[in-house]
């Protein structure tokens, strides 16, 4: 039997019959595939570590164009341990992987999305803000759902600087001078629009610092939720879990995390940007994802 070898990210695994498992892997070479893993429940199965959630490895097996593929071996296994051990980070990482799963069909070759997803998980594992990284994916993956919004230029005049708002009618942003063109525009917060415009074109290599206030995160969440409700229409349990998580997150924080949170005042975290003009077209310097006052 011919063997195929490819890097892959575990999307999920579930028990199959008494001893086996079905493992869905986003592979770099063959897209998303469902693999049959024989005797998965056997003690000391060498594939156990390689098929845990939030794992990347080089997987060896038989790739079938139709039906199940077969997983035989794995090497160069990388577990994203911080994600695996932190319920809050793992919640965002789970939603991220679920969103990737529904955004493209199985067997579709998409190495760019594979690399982007892998790098997002790496940044989460390194301690970068999981909500903001998830927001970046949510905006950039809209293209995989067939949505081509213009976030950088006013859809009327092409302007790139100033205050903007999103217009469903124009499939992109309008500058302040042309807000009157669409009375039913989103009326989103300037902060949220600014960051979404940045998220739409930022590369992960450009990110060196993320410092975004809780208020801005809330505004981003509301704006992106509105976009997904209107244009995408997917309902994922992992997203519902994140929405509920905020109500009990503080209870499970460690004392150190609570001290760090309480030591930062609103003034240090947020700014009033209603009078600020933003230009997201300047990509000369790696951006600091930071909404604090200069």
N, C-alpha and C positions, 0 to 999 in steps of 0.2 A: 504494500500500500504506500503510495507516494505521500511524503510528509511535507507540510507547508510550515514555514516559520515566519513569525511577524511579531512586532511589538504590539502590545494591547493594554487597554485599561478595563478593569472589571466594572461593568455597569451594575449587575446584580447577579445573585445566584439563588436558586431555590431547590428544595429537595424534590427528588423524582423517584417514585416508588420507595422501596425500603432502604436501598444502599447507594443509590446514585444521585446525581445532581444535574441540573441544567444551569449552565453558566453563560450569561450574555456578556460578550466582550466587544468593545469598540477597538477594532484592530486598525493599525496604521495602513496596511496594504489592502485589506479586503472589506473595509467598512465594518458595520455592526453584524455580528454573527452569534447565533445561539449554538453553544457547544454542549455535547453530552459528555459527562464525566463519570466514568464507570467506577464503582466501588468507592465513591467519595467518602462514605462513612467509615471506611476502614481505618484503624489506628495507624498512625505514622504514614499516612498517605502523603507522598512528597508534594502533591499538588495543593494540599490544604492551605499552606501559607500563600501560595501564588494565586489563590482564588478568593482571598479575603476581600471585603470591600476596601476601596481606596488603595488599590494596588496596581502597579505597572510591572510588566515582565515581558520577556520574549517567550511567546507561547509556540509550542510545537504540536502539530496535529494534522488531521485531514480536513481540508476545507471543501465542503460540498456546495455547489451552486444552488441546489434546492434541498430543503429539509435541514436536518441537524448536521452540524459538523462535529468532529470528534477531537477531544483534547487528550493528548498523550503525555506531554512533558512541559516543563517551564524552566527558564534560566534567567539570570540577571534580574532577579526579583527585587523590586523596590516597594516597600510598604510606606505609605504616608502616615507615619506613626502618630504625629500630633493630631492629624484629622481623626484617626481611628480612636484616639483616647479622649477627645473633647466633644461632648454632645452638641455644643453650639456650632463649632466649626463643621462637624460632620453633618449637621442639619443642612447647612448651606451647600456643602459639597454633594450631598445626596440630591438636593434639588437641582444643582448644576448638572449632574450626570443625567437625571431624569429629563431635564429640558433638552439636552443634547440628544437623548434617545428618541424623543418625539419630533425633533426638528428635521431629521433626515430619515429616509427609508433605509431599511436593512440592506446590506450588501453594496451600498453606495460608497465609492472610493472618495474619501475626503480627508487627505492628509493634513490640510491646513487647519481644519476644525479639530482634528486629533491633536495636533501640536499645540493649538491654542488651549484646548481643554486640559492637556497635560500640564502646561505651564501655569494655568490658573490654579490647579491643585497644588503645584509646587509652591506657589506664592502663599496660598492658604496655609500650607504645612509650615512655611517659614514664619508665619505669624502676621502676615498682611491681613488687613480688614476683610473678612469673608463676605460681608454684605456688599461692600463696594465692588469687590471682584465679581460677585454674582451679578450686580447691576451692569457691569461692563459686558458680561456675557449676554445678559438679557437684551441689551441694545444691539450688540453686534450680530447676534444670531437671528435677528429679525429677518435678515436677508434669506436665511435658510427656509423661512416660512413664506417666501415670495414677496416680502415687503421691502420696497426700495424708497425709503424716506430720505429727503435732503435735510440734514440737520445743520449744515454749515452755511448755507446761503439762503437769504430771503427768497421765497418762491416768486415774488413779484419783481424785485429789483436786483437781486443778487448780492445784496449787502451782507457783509460778514461780521461787522462790528456793531455793538449796541445791545439793546434789550430785544429779546425774541420770545415768541410763544408758538406752540405747536398748533397746526391747523389740519384737521382731518380732511377737509375739503381740498386743500392744496397739497396734501401728502408731504408735508415738511413744515419748516418754520417760516414765520412772517416776522419782519422787523417791526419796531414800534410804529413807524410811519405808516405801515399798511395793516395794522391791527383791525382797522375799520372794514377791511375787505371780508373778514369772517367774524361776525359777532358771536358765533358759536365755537370759536377757538377754545382751547383748553383752559385758558386763564391760569396757567401753571405758575408756580413761584419762579422768579428770576434765577434763584440759586439752583433749583432743580433743572431748569432748562439749560443753564450754563454747563452743569456737570454732564448732562445727557449729551449735549453737543460735543463735549470733550470725549466722553466714552465712545461715541460713534466712530471715532477715527484713531484713538490712542492705540499704540502698541504696548504690549506688556513690558518690553524692554525700556520704555520711556518712564515707567513708574519707579520712583525711588523713595517716595514718602506718601503715605495716605493719612490724612488727619481731617476728618469730616465730622461735623457736629451731629448730635442726635437729632436735632431739629431738621437739618438738611437731609439726613438719612430718611426721616419720616416723609419729607416732601418728595424725595426721590421715589420712595416706595409707592406713594399715592399716585404719582405721575406714571410710573411704569406699569402699575396695576391697571390704570385706566387704559393705557395703550394695549395691554394684553387682553383686557376684557373686550375692547372694541374690535381689534384686528386679528388676534390669534385664537382666543377662545378655548385654550387648553386648561383643564383643571387637574392639578397634580396634588396628591396627598402630601407630598413632601413640602409643597408650597404652603398648604394649609397648616402643616406643623410649624413652619417658620412663623406664620401669622399668629399662631397661638403662643409661641415660645416667649414672646415679649412679656406676657403676663406673669410668667414665673421665672424668668431669667435671673432677676436680681436675687431671688431666694437662694439660687444655687451658686451664686458667685462666691468665690473664696474671699475671706477678709481682706487679703492683699488687693484683689481686684476691686473690691468695694472702696477701699482707701484711695486707690488710683483714680477711680471714677469720681469720688467726692472731692478730691483735691483739685479738680479742674473746674473752674467757674464757667458760667455761661459766657462771660466776656471773653474767656480764652478759647471757647469752642465755636462761637457763632459770630456772624456779622450781619449787619443790615446792608444788603446790596441792592436795594431798590433804586438807588441812584447810580449804580456802577454800570459801566459798559464793559462787555466781555468780547474778546476776539479769540475764538478757539482755533483760528487758522494759523497762528504762529506756533510752529512745531520746532523752532530752532533749538530750544533747550528742553531737556526732559522735564515734564511738568511735575510739580508737587501737587498731589491731590489734597488741597488744603483750603478750607473756607474760613480761616481765621483772618482777622484784620492784619494788614501789613504793619 
